[in-house]
């Protein structure tokens, strides 16, 4: 395993070179051989889940039960990739058009070669495994750069895989990530903040290295007048407070129909009051994020908002107690910028038309949640985001077959599911002429009658109803 804390460029270069040398052999294993290796890795992770969960807890503070849940979700997605890669990426024939009926046509998906994966600290197993599993299943080798806040989790995953040339791990801060972007890898899969994503894109642009960007969010939860308020309140509190709000898909904004606003808010406050930092949620992992959370709360209050739970006094060192804000202006930082802390803004709206309009006003578009007994799916279709869950928080992220990713400032590209597998392979088209065409269309020997035939073909196939 290559560690690059002291000599960034040299270490990254060595890891990429090793992955480059191993790439042909890994690709030649085929889908069946790679599936067997990935299955062994999955079992190794499952056997060591208790140890791995403890490592997550020590490095970034996540409570042990939540760390174990993260591992369980990651293993489900790893299993899906290993079992479905051939069905998604294997060669398939397609029908030729009328002008090329004498050709056999095949589409296959080929691995890029070496993929660099830059992972986050907030879900240090689940999130990077979405890209790593798909990249490996597609036939690529991988160099993985875990967050500098969770390097031991990254090392543990690499050691559990057991082949540092196929899955290499390089550790360090942003300089390591920049070196990986400039190392000659064939694609980068990035998960992190939008600001860091811009720097990754800029570095990759120097060599036209393709990127997958899974960036931040400012997800909304919409509550209609006919919603199950108990379920909606439970989803809002878990969605906003779990993992201390340090989730790209966290609920940060809630828009509630005015007819049920007061009842909903009462339920949310009652539930959130029982969530305690240090017991149910861990610390804020990045010390600098505490300042962001505090500034968002203070800005909201300075601009006329009201804290019905928590407030500036909820920020106690690296532990932040749940904070619920109401009456917050839509142009305040607590509404427009990613807070990444255990806070919610709850806003009354006249109807779901207003809720959708305010939801879509954000520059982010990662996910959303809708609670409505009768109109949930209709409301969901109007929301501009990569995914929407109806009557349950973030269910879409837990389904291995569904793609995950965003629009706007939340990034582009997808992890998970068939779309996630295709992110790490490029489509290759092949034609094979089965017999010579009776009409030489693509030749300077084309006779005048062939031109007449083309005009007739246009009229018959495309000009008539």
N, C-alpha and C positions, 0 to 999 in steps of 0.2 A: 504494500500500500504506500502511495506517495503522499508525503506531508510537506506542505510548502510554506509553513509559517515563516521560515527564516529566509528562504530563497525562492521567492514567488515564481518568477519566470522560469527558472530552471526546473523546479518541481512540476509545474503545470506542463511544461514541454515534455518532460519525461513521461508523465502519465498519458498524455495524448499520443505520444509515439508508441507506447506499449499498447494502447487501445487500437491504434492504427494497424499495428502488426497482428493483433489478434482478430481484427474484424473479418478477414476472409474466412477463417476457420469457424467463427461463430455463425456467420451467415450460412456456411455450408452445412451446418447441423440440420438445417431445415426446420420447419415448424414443429415437427414431432420431437426432434432432439432438443430444441430450445425449450419447448413446453416441459420436457422432463427435467431440465436444469432449473427452470423457474419453479416447478412444483417442489423440488428439493429445497430451494431457497425459502419458499413459503412455509414449508414444514419447519425449517430451522428457526424462522421468525416466530412461528407459533409456539415452538418448544421453549424459546427464550423470552416469551412475551412478558413474564413477570420482571425479568432483569431489564428488559428494554423499557418497560413502563417506569421502572424506578429511575432509569437514566433520564427519561423525559422529565420526570418530576424534579430531579436534582438540577438539571441544566436550565429549564425555563419556568419551573414552578407549577406546572399543571397538576391538579390533584390526581392521585393515582387511579381512581376509577375512571376519570375522563381520559387519562393516558391509555388505559386498557381499551376503552371504547374506540379511541383513535386507531389503535393497532388492529382491532377487529375490522373496522371499516377498510383499512388499507389492505388487509388480507383478502377481503371480498373483491376488491378491484384488481388485485394481483391475480387472483384466481380467474377472473373474467378475461383478462388479457391473455393469459396462458392458454385458456380453453377456446378462445374465439379468434385468435390471430389468423389462423389459416382460412377460416370461413370469410373473414373480412378482407384479407390481403392476398389470398391465393389467386392464381390466374383465372380469368373468366373470358369466355368468348362473347363478342357482341355482334349484332347483325349489321352487315354493311348496308350502305345506301344503294339506291337504284343505279347510280353511276359506277359503283364498285362491287357489283354482285359477284364478280369472279374472285373476290379475295376472302380469305379467312382473317378475322380480326380478333386480337387478344389484348386484354388489358391485364397487367400485373403490377404489383406494388413492390418496389425495390428499396432496400434500406439505404439511407444516406451514407452510412459508413461509421463515423464517430459522432456521437451526440453529447454535448455538454449540458448538464442539468444543474441549474442554480436554484437551490431550495430555500424555503423560509424557516424561521424558528418557531412560529406559532403552532404549526402542525408538522413537526419535523419528520414524521414517518408517513402519514397519510398523503400529504401534498406532494412531496417529491416522488413517492412511489407511483403516483398516477402517471408521471412522465417516464420514470425509469422503467417501469414494467412494460409500458407500451413500446418504448424504444428498443428494449431487449427482445421482446416478443416479435417485433418487426424485423429483427436481424442486425441491429446496430450494436456496437459496443458503446459504453457510456463512461464518461468522466463526470463524477458527481461532486459539486461544491456545496456542502451544507452551510447553513448560517454559522457565522462566528460565535453565535450564542449557543448553538447546539452541535459542536463539532464531534463530541463523543457519540452522539446518536448516529451521525453519518458514518463514523468509523465502525460502529457496531454493525450497521447494515452491510457495509462492505465486507467485513470479516465473516458475517453470516453467509454471504454469497459464496465466498471462498476462492475467487479468481480475480485478482486485482488488475489483470490485463483486460478482462471483459467488463468489469465494474470497478473502476478506479475511484478513489476518494482523495480529493485535495482540500485542505482546510486553510482557513485564513479569512481576512476581512475583504472589503470591497476591491482591494488590489488583486486578490486572487481571482475574483470574479471577472475583473477587467482583463487579466491575463488569459483566462479561459476563453473569453470572447475573441481575443486576438491570436489564439493558439493554432488556428487552422482547423478547428472542428467543423463538421459539416452542417450542424444545426445547433441552436441553443434553445432549450426549454427553460423559461424563467418564470418564477413565481415570487412576487414581492410587491413593494409599494410602486405606485405609478411614477414617482420621482426617480426611483432607482431604475425602473424599467426604461425610462427615457435614456439614462446613461448606458444601459446595456444595448439598447437599439443603436445609439450613436457609435459605440465601439464596434458592434457587428457590421454597421454600414460601411466601415473602412474596407472590409473584405467581402462585402455583399453576402454575409453569412445569414441565412434565414433564421427567423426567431419565432418562438411561440411566447406570447405575453399574457400571463394571467396576473393581473394587477389588482389594485385596490377597489373598494366599493363603498357605497353609501346607501345600502339597501333599505327599502321601505317595506312596511307591513301595513296593508289596507284593511280596515274593518268596516264592513257594511252594516246597515241597520238590522239586518236579519241574521247576523253572525252569531255563532255560539260564543258568547263573551268569555266564558270560563276557559274554553280551549284557546281563544285568541289571546287572552291575557297570559296564559301559561306559555304560549309560543313567543310572545313578545318578551317576556322576562328571560326565558331560556335563550332565545335568539339574541337578545341584547347583552346579557350578563355572563353567559357561559364562557369559559376561557378568559374571564375578565374583559370580555368584549373584544379580545384580540383575534378576530376572525374576519377574513375578507368578506364573507357572506353574512356577517352579523347584522341584525336589525339595529339600525341607528335612528330611523325616522318612522313614526307611526302616524297614519292619517285615519281618523275615526269619524264615522258619520255622527253629526251633531246630536242626533236623537239618542244615541247610546254612549256618547262621549263620557259623561260623568260616571255612569255605571262601570264602563270599561276602565276608566282611570282609577277608580276605587279598587277594583280587583287587581290591577297591575301593581299599585302601591302596596297592597296587602301582601302580595306574593314576593315582591322585590325586597320588602322589609325583612323577610326571612332569609335572604341570601347574604352571607357574611364573608367578607374578604378574609383570606387566611384559613377558612374552613371549607366553604363551598366553591370559591374561586381563588385562584392563585394571585401572585403579584403581577404587576406590570413588568414585563421582561426587560424591555429597553428603557433604561433610566430617562432618556430624553423624551420618551412618549408621555411621561407623567406631566411634563410641562405643557404638552399639547392638550392633554385632557383637561388640565386645570384652566388653561387659557380659553378653551371652548366653553367650559361651564361659566367662567366669569364674563366672557363676551356675551353669552346668552342672557345672563342676568342684567348686565349693564344696558342691554338693548330692550329691556322690558319683559324678559321672560321671568318665570317663577319656578323655583325648585320645590316640588311637592314631596320629594324625598332626596336626601343627600344635599349636594351643593359643594361649595369650595371646601367646607370642613370634612367632606368625604375623602379628600385626598390626604392620605397619611403615609408619607414616605412612598414606597413602591406599592403599597396596598391602597386600592381605591374602592370605597364602598359604592353600591349601586346608587345612581343618581337619575332622577326622572324630572324632566323639565317640560313646562307647558308655556304656551303663549310666546314661543320663540319666533322671532321674525325669520322669514324664509331666506333672507340674504345674510344671515349670521353664520359664523364659522361652524357652529354646532349642527347646522343643516346642510351646508354646502361642502364642507371638507370632511375627510375621513378622520373620525375621532379615535378609533381603535382603543376604546376603553368602555367600562361598564356604565354607559349612559344611554338614555333614550330621550328623544323629543316627541311629545305627544300633541298632536294638533287636531282640532275639530274642523271638519269640512261640511259644506252644505250637502254634498252628495258624492257619489263615486266618480262623477265626471271631474269634479275639482280634485279629488284624490289622485286620479290618474294624471291629470295635468301637472300637479305638483310633484308627483313621483318622477315623471318624465323630464322635468325641468333640470334635474341633476345632470352634470357632465359624466357621471358614472352610470354604468348599466350592467352590473354583474348579475344580481338576482333580485327577487322580490317574493313577497308572500301575500296572499289574499285570503281573507276569511269572509265567506258569504254562503248561506245555505242554498240560495237559488241562482245567483248570478256570478259565482266565483270564476268559472272558466271564461265567461264573456268579458269580465273585467280583466282577467289575466291576459287575454289576447291583445289588449290595447296598451299593455305596458312594454316599454322599450328596454329590454334586458336580455341577457343570455339565457335566463331560465326563470320560471315562476312556479311556485308551489301553492296549491289551493288547499286551504283548511289544514295545513301542516307546515311547520317551519322547515325549510331547506331540504325537503325530502328528495329533491332532484339530485342533490350532491351525494346522496347515499346509495343511489341506484347505479350499479356498475355499468349498465348498458346505455345510460344517458350521457350525453356530452356536457362538459362543464367549461364555461368561459364567458367572457363578457363582450360588451360593445363600448364605444366611446373611450373614456379615460380608464375603463376597466380592462382594456387590452383587446387582443384578438387571438384567434386560434382556439383549439379545444383540447382538453384532456378528457380521459375516460371514454368508454364506449367505442363504437366503430370509428367515430370521427377522431377520437384520441389516438387510435392505432394509425390511422391514415396520416396524422400529423408527422409521423416519424418514418414515412416511406414516400417515395415519389412515384406517381403513376407512369408506367412505361407502356406505350402503345406499339404493337407489332402487327404488321400485315404480311400475309403470305399469299401470293397469287396462286390460285388453284388451277386456272387454265387461262390462256390468252383471251383478252376481250375481243369479241367479234366486231366491236366498233372501236377503232383506234382513236380515242378521244384525246389522249395526252401524247400526241406525236405530231411532228411536222408533216407526217404522211396522211394526216386526217383528210378524207375526201369531202367534197362539198355536201354530199348527201348526209354525212354525219352531222354537219351544222344544222341541216334541216331537221334531223332527228332530235337534236337538242332542243330546238325551238318547240317542236311538238311535245316533247317530254315536259317542258316547262308549263305549257298550256294545259296538258292533261293532268299533271300531278299537282300543280299549284295554282292554276288560273281558274279552275272551275270550283263551284261549291260542291 
